[in-house]
Amino acid sequence: MPGTQTIISLNGITPTQQMMASCSGALLTSLIVTPFDVVKIRLQAQKTPFHKGKCFLYCNGLMDHLCVCENGNTRAWYKAPGQFRGTVDAFFQIARNEGLRSLWSGLPPTL
């Protein structure tokens, strides 16, 4: 029938197919990009040594920790997270020290 539109759009894809394609694309994008995001955040979070007796906020990718850098006898009880020399080094150190799964530690909120 000329002039009537069917449920199939102009390019031959149904709305259900469009929905499945967008969901699978978003899932694949999240799976691929999340490790890069974790590394980016870790690289941004690394700082110079902490000021004496100051508190700081440390995020390990799963939760935030409020810590005090030094105890009463001026000995630091907290070892700062590893200093990364670059993106590839951060990937290897995180995977080696925390396990490969930690690279996807921010995945649930993105899904």
C-alpha positions, 0 to 999 in steps of 0.5 A: 500500500503506497503511503502507509508506513509499516513497523519496519523503518526505512533502513529495514530494522525493526524497533526491537532490533534497534533496541537490541543493537543499542543495548549490546553496543552500550554493554560492549562499550562499557566492558572495553572502556571501564579499565581505561577509566579506572586507570585514568582515575588512579593516575589522576588520584596519585599525589605527592606525599601527604602533609604531616598529620593531615587527613586524606581521602583514598579511593581504591575504586570500590569505596572511599577511605578517610585516613590519617597519614601519621600516628602520634610518633610521626611514623606513617602507618599508611603506604601510599598507593603505587606511583605509576609511571604511565598508563601501561605501567598502571594497567600492569601494577593494578592487575598484578597487585589487586587482581585483573578483576579490579580493572572492571571495579567501576563496571556495575554503576555504568550498566 
